[in-house]
Amino acid sequence: MNIGIIVYSQTGNTDAVAQKLQEKLTAAGHTTTLERITVTGNVSPGAKDFQFTSSPAVDQYDAVIFGAPVQAFSLAGVMTSYLSRLSSLSNKKAACFVTKQLPFNWTGGNRAISGMKKICASKGATVCETGIVIWSKSGREQNISACVEKLSRVF
Ligand SMILES: Cc1cc2nc3c(=O)[nH]c(=O)nc-3n(C[C@H](O)[C@H](O)[C@H](O)COP(=O)(O)O)c2cc1C
């Protein structure tokens, strides 16, 4: 399968998970491309008018995996804006993951994932799996491995 892994990462955590995911999927025989969403200007929570310097197209992929950080108890605005601008995800399998700092359930992970799922579904994708990596929790490496394993299994 030709899989695009499309990430937004401000400080590298989400990117690190995406790289592990790419290694795993490539080892399983898939063609994978890791693409980064980049912007200039203000990215603080609440900002909306992002200037995209890289906004990867997804048409060429059979499946897409989107990854982003949780910010201000929600999906990072850059990823919300990127996903909303995509014209279509129809006939594509999709998976989504987020990384976050805080360990508690109410600190944005579930909300961010539901936001991603909702936009992907509205563009016609079938979202097969999701994952949350909590950066501050002990056993982070196991958390990352479990997330990578869970997401890669559906392709
Ligand atoms: C502006 C901002 C807001 C954040 N808000 C939250 C939050 O609400 N909940 C949480 O668990 N982590 C929060 N974090 C932590 C990030 O989600 C976490 O460090 C994440 O792994 C960063 O991913 P990145 O390195 O790919 O940017 C926030 C970080 C920033 C910079």
The ligand as an SDF file (V2000), in Angstrom:
LIG
                    3D

 31 33  0  0  0  0  0  0  0  0999 V2000
    0.8000   25.9610   23.1190 C   0  0  0  0  0  0  0  0  0  0  0  0
    0.7840   24.5500   23.6520 C   0  0  0  0  0  0  0  0  0  0  0  0
   -0.3620   24.0620   24.2430 C   0  0  0  0  0  0  0  0  0  0  0  0
   -0.3820   22.7410   24.7670 C   0  0  0  0  0  0  0  0  0  0  0  0
   -1.5390   22.2690   25.3140 N   0  0  0  0  0  0  0  0  0  0  0  0
   -1.5790   20.9860   25.7940 C   0  0  0  0  0  0  0  0  0  0  0  0
   -2.7840   20.4440   26.3420 C   0  0  0  0  0  0  0  0  0  0  0  0
   -3.8390   21.0920   26.3920 O   0  0  0  0  0  0  0  0  0  0  0  0
   -2.7650   19.1680   26.8090 N   0  0  0  0  0  0  0  0  0  0  0  0
   -1.6290   18.3930   26.7810 C   0  0  0  0  0  0  0  0  0  0  0  0
   -1.6810   17.2450   27.2290 O   0  0  0  0  0  0  0  0  0  0  0  0
   -0.4690   18.8720   26.2460 N   0  0  0  0  0  0  0  0  0  0  0  0
   -0.4230   20.1410   25.7540 C   0  0  0  0  0  0  0  0  0  0  0  0
    0.7350   20.6410   25.1970 N   0  0  0  0  0  0  0  0  0  0  0  0
    1.9080   19.7700   25.1090 C   0  0  0  0  0  0  0  0  0  0  0  0
    2.0730   19.1440   23.7230 C   0  0  0  0  0  0  0  0  0  0  0  0
    0.8460   18.5670   23.2720 O   0  0  0  0  0  0  0  0  0  0  0  0
    3.1310   18.0370   23.7380 C   0  0  0  0  0  0  0  0  0  0  0  0
    4.3350   18.5290   24.2320 O   0  0  0  0  0  0  0  0  0  0  0  0
    3.3030   17.4410   22.3650 C   0  0  0  0  0  0  0  0  0  0  0  0
    3.9100   16.1790   22.4610 O   0  0  0  0  0  0  0  0  0  0  0  0
    4.1470   18.3420   21.4560 C   0  0  0  0  0  0  0  0  0  0  0  0
    4.2330   17.7630   20.1980 O   0  0  0  0  0  0  0  0  0  0  0  0
    5.2630   18.3040   19.1040 P   0  0  0  0  0  0  0  0  0  0  0  0
    6.6510   18.1820   19.7100 O   0  0  0  0  0  0  0  0  0  0  0  0
    5.0900   17.3980   17.9560 O   0  0  0  0  0  0  0  0  0  0  0  0
    4.9160   19.7190   18.8120 O   0  0  0  0  0  0  0  0  0  0  0  0
    0.7840   21.9490   24.6830 C   0  0  0  0  0  0  0  0  0  0  0  0
    1.9330   22.4690   24.0840 C   0  0  0  0  0  0  0  0  0  0  0  0
    1.9370   23.7570   23.5900 C   0  0  0  0  0  0  0  0  0  0  0  0
    3.1990   24.3010   22.9410 C   0  0  0  0  0  0  0  0  0  0  0  0
  1  2  1  0
  2  3  1  0
  2 30  2  0
  3  4  2  0
  4  5  1  0
  4 28  1  0
  5  6  2  0
  6  7  1  0
  6 13  1  0
  7  8  2  0
  7  9  1  0
  9 10  1  0
 10 11  2  0
 10 12  1  0
 12 13  2  0
 13 14  1  0
 14 15  1  0
 14 28  1  0
 15 16  1  0
 16 17  1  0
 16 18  1  0
 18 19  1  0
 18 20  1  0
 20 21  1  0
 20 22  1  0
 22 23  1  0
 23 24  1  0
 24 25  2  0
 24 26  1  0
 24 27  1  0
 28 29  2  0
 29 30  1  0
 30 31  1  0
M  END
$$$$
